[in-house]
């Protein structure tokens, strides 16, 4: 009976653990989905705001158009820099520091954008004319900082790409040279075969010439004793040469 109760307790504990894990997993999944939905909503809202600013630059005149232009330039510069840094972060971890600086610039840009939106609703044109140059100067400083990081990141990625391409070209040339090793090997074997054939032919000719001037036992032949060995050898060489002219018959 005690064993049965222990088994029931273990089963209950296992069921509770599974239920807790299921609840935790569901909560995490819900948070991930909510974060993704929130990110999509923020991107969609930002896209709508950007389109609205573009429309204002064409449809408004005077200070409203100027304010919209400043806001649009500020937003476009920061978004372009963020896209460049995030796209290269996977290949170059050092761009993470640039992204951290960009986040700080984003905070200043968000504060400035809020002031510009308040200035859009300002009815006093004199105040707008007094405040706009200062806000434009701050926007230019933020924009210049973002563009400097973007251009530096682009140059860095281009340099890395050029270095990688140079190394790849050298490896391809080395591999091509290794694949062509049969050229030099074939030429060497052909030259050695030709040299061996020539040596063998010369040796055979000399042996044949000497064979006709000895008695086959290593003793001087009658031609050598009579002093006819050299003339006979020259005659034999002339007879072996092919005839170049027409035959006499």
Order of alpha helices (4+ residues) and beta strands (2+ residues): alpha-alpha-alpha-alpha-alpha-alpha-alpha
